[in-house]
Amino acid sequence: MFRSLSDDPTVFMNWSWGDIEPHYRLLEQYLLTAENVSEWLVGWTAIADRINEWYARLNVAITADTTDASAEARYNAFLDE
């Protein structure tokens, strides 16, 4: 389902909500059955893992250097979207 998602966090961190939303729409529209729930969970995990990684990296950036205005702007944009 989400095999096209990059494993490279620097790629994903350049996405906007417009890039991420279609993946959530796929999950939302997926017709779940007992036979395919594992596939759905793999997709959910793939997108959740990348978003969690993105957040963690942004959080480290603003914590490591509290004077980095660029990191703070990226962090706030992430939260706003």
Buried (B, 14 or more C-beta within 10 A) or exposed (E): BBEEBEEEBEEBBEBEEEEBEEBBEBBEEBEEEEEEEEBBEEBBEBBEBBBEBBBEBBEEBBEEEEEBEEBBEBBEEBEEE
